[in-house]
Amino acid sequence: MTLPSPRRSLEVAAAVVFALAGAGTGCRRKHVPVTESPELGYPSCRGGDAGDAGEADDPGVVVGSGHIRSGPYSAERDVVERFDFRRTACGYTFRSRQEWPREASDIEVRYDADLRPLWAWKRMTIPGSPRADGAAETRRYELRTGDVFIKRRGADEVVALERLLPGGRRKAPEGARVGAVIGPGRGVLSAWLRRAKLAVGGKDYELVLDFRSAVETLEVASLERNDDRFEPTLGGQRVRVYTFYGSETVFADDDDVVIGDLAGMRPSDSLPPPEPASLPMYGDPDPRRGP
């Protein structure tokens, strides 16, 4: 399981990565600063994108939800995630919040009717911050143009614009668009599972935007469905087993909603109390405002 790290450490790591990415004539920088990026606004049905002018008032139909946290076998402690996945008038909306002692992440992802991601947003806050906004950093990921554009507003209120280029060992096909996103937590993977519709032994490759850490990646990644298993830590419940990136494994129910992972995340009601106390919200997340 990949979790956020302390903000300062992430910023140092990001600086190092960016420096290395620009070093040498054989390297191609993946995060390319730009002076402007598409400003298409919060997704709407106009033009075939997810949502419409009235969808802000459309609660949609819940197709998946979860409340999972780190169990006694987890390497990381006191991690809690809640998520909600809904089918709306023109597509799907996923929202989640992941908390752990050093950071809280709120995300929203908008999908079209075929579960292809169109737009994503993330807010990170630091528990214990004396600031009213929790030293919030927000990022918006615009995917509707085919390219990936990042708009980031730091805790210092400075706005930066970037275009993210594909990398990784497997070359992305010409004109490929993002087919899946991976963000903080595990619930957001449910959209990829539902879109792939894999039988046992099946494998899917998608161009994946991974925005879990401070340095986003864009690469062709695999999703494979393994044999179902009867999981003893869930009372012998049969679960679907999926591995992505060839190394990270999650468990899902028969509706392909993620309910835990091999690293020890489990449904909260299957674990003994107490659950960690909730962290400060620092105001309700508001993706419509953007970075």
Secondary structure, 3 states (H helix, E strand, C coil): CCCCCCHHHHHHHHHHHHHHHCCCCCCCCCEEECCCCCCCCCCCCHHHCCCCCCHHHCCCEEEEEEEEEECCCCCCCCCEEEEEEEECCCCEEEEEEEEECCEEEEEEEEECCCCCEEEEEEEEECCCCCCCCCCCEEEEEECCCCCEEEEEECCCCCEEEEEECCECCCCCCCCCCCCEEECCCCCCHHHHHHHHCCCCCCEEEEEEEECCCCCCEEEEEEEEECCCEEEHHHCCEEEEEEEECCCEEEEECCCCCEEEECCCEEEHHHCCCCCCCCCCCCCCCCHHHCC
